[in-house]
Each structure stands twice: as structure tokens, then as C-alpha cells.
């Protein structure tokens, strides 16, 4: 009664790679490999070693692939965010913010997917952040947070260790939104 099929379709049809690009990780790895290229280049100038040439070419190829992957990932995330923004105002039946729609979204979408694994927990948190950033009609961030805290506090003692780890990822990332 509170959620539309568009919300279910968008929420369940996508993954973390559609919604989040780990630019920091890409940057750190590219920097690390670039330092290795510099080291091998200096070593090569001091002495000729065929193994160093092969290793240097391999690392340079990996750096190029990482840069290409990062660019592709950024385009993918940008495209998804634009699509989400265009569709997001049709996710909830009513444009009015209500505690019932927040609880329905948590119970039918976020909680079940969050329990699937760490990537899904992070996806849920990022999706919530995007709904908040897009100022989605019918989605009240405070109502959602209240529903999430109440439901999670009731289920906390019945979770397995892996489910608790997923919940902690969801909470940690969601608290960033609050901060």
C-alpha cells in the first residue's frame, strides 16, 4: 500500500557497482603501482634486465586498465544516479512522508537485502543516502531512521554473527548520513 513496483525494480535490479565507485581505492592502487614503475625504471637505467622490462610492461598495463576501469565505473555510477533521480519521485504511493511507508521500505527492501552480505548492506546504506540526497517525495529520512533503529534493536539478539556484521555496516554507513 505504500511502495510502488518501480522502487522494488530499481532497488533489487542493481548492485553496489551501480551506485558506488571506490575512487580512493583506485587512486591508492594506481599511486602504489606508479611508484613501482618508477622504481623499476630507475633500476632499468642502472642495469639491463629482461625480467624488469617484462615486469615494467605488465605493471604499466595494469595501471592503464585500472584508470580505464575507474572511468567506466564513474560513468556507470553517474548514469545510475541520473536514472534514479528521474524515477525517484515515483517510488512511494503517496507524496506525503509517513512512518508506515518508511517501515514498509525498511521491512520489504532494506532489511532482507542487507542480510545477504556486506556488499548488499553497503548498497542499502548508499541507496538510502541517494534517496535522501534526491529529496524523494514520500521518503522521510528521519522516519526511516526511526523505523530502522526500532526494528534492528528488536532483532539484534536473534542475528547470526555474519548478519550482525552486515547490520553493523548498514548502521555505520547510515550514521555518516546523520553526521
N, C-alpha and C positions, 0 to 999 in steps of 0.2 A: 503493500500500500504506500510505501514511502520512496522506494528506489525504482529507477527505470531500467529497462534492459540495456540501454546504452552504457550505463555505469558498469553493469556486470560484464558486458562485452569488452569495454576498454580495460577494466581492471584485471580481468582474467586472461585476456589475449596477449598481454605484453609482459616483458621481463625487466629485470634490473638494467640490462644493457640498453633498453629503450629510454630509460628515464634518468640515467646517471652515467656520467663519463668521469672516470678517476684520473683527472688531469694531473694531480700531484704525483701519483704513482708513475704515470707515463714520463713526466718531467724528471723524476729522480732516476728512473732506469735509463733514460736517454743520457742524462748527465754522467751516470756511472760508466756507461759504455763509451761515451765520448772521452772520458779520462783514460780508459783502457786503450782507445785508439791513439791518443797522444803518447801514452807510454810505449806502445808498440812502434809508433813512428820514430820516436827518439831512439829506441833500441835498434830499429832497422837502419837508421842513419849511422850508427856506430859499427854495425856489422851486418853482413848479408846472411839472412837465414830464411830458407824456403818456408819453414813452418810458420814463422812470423808473418810472412806475406799472406799465406792462406788464412791464418787467424785474423789478420787485419781486414781482409776482404770479407770474411764471414761476419765480423762484428759490424763493419760498415753497412752490410746488407741488413743486419738485424736492426740497426738504428734507423735506416730508411723505412723498413717495414713498420717499426713502432710509430714513427712520425705519420705514416700513411694511415695506420690503424687509428691513431688518435684523431686525426682529421675526420676520418669516416665516422668514428664514434660521436664526435662533436656534432656532425651534420645530422646523424640519426637522432640524437637527443633533442636537437633544436627542432627538427621536423615533428617529433612526437609531442613536444611541448606546445607547438603551434596547433597541432591537431587537437590536443587536449583542451587548450584554451577555447577553441572554436566549439567543441562539443560539451564542455563542462557545465554550461548553464542548463542543459537538458538532463542532467544526471539524477535530479531529485524531482518527485512528482509535484511538490509544492515549492514555490519560491520562498515561502516563509521558513525561517530557521526553526527547527523543533528538536526536542530531545529524543523523540521517537525516531525521527529519520537518522539522527546520529547513532542511536543504539542499533538500528537496523543495519546501517552501513558497517558498523563495527562487528556485529554478530554474523552477518551474512557474507561479508567480504574480508575485512581486515583480519579478524581472529583466525578463521580457518586457513587463510593463506600464510599468515605469519608463522603458524606451527609447522609449515612444510620444510623450512630450513632457513639458515642465516641470510641467504640471498633474498628469499621471499620476505623475510622480516624487514630487511633494509628497503626492499621495494615498497612495502606497505608504508613505511615511515616517509619515504620520498614522495609517494603518491599523495599522502595526506598533506605534506608541505606544498605540493603543487596545487591541490585544491584550495588551500589557504591563500597562496600567492595569487591565484586566479580570481579570488573573491567569488567563488562558485555560489550561485543562488541556491538556497536551500541547505547549504552546508555551514553549520556553525562550529567553528574550531573549538570554542570553549565547551559547547555541548558534547562534541565528540570526545574531547579530553576527559570530561567528567564521566561519560559512558565507559571509556576505556579504563580509567582508573578503578571505577566501581567493579566492572566485570573482571579485570585482572586480579584485583585484590581478593575477589571471591574464589577465583580458580587457582590461585597461586600454590596452594598446598597439594593440589592434585596433578601438578605438572611433572613430567619426567625431566631429567637433567637437560636433555637436548631441547625440549620445549621451553624450559626456563631460560636457556641461553638465547633462544630466538626472541622470547619476550623481552629479555634484557636489551637486545639490540634495538627492538622496536621502541622501548622506553627511552633508551639513551639517545637515539636519533630524534625522537619526538621532543625530548626535553630541549634539544638545540633550538627547535622552533619556538618554544616558550621563552627561552633565554633571549 
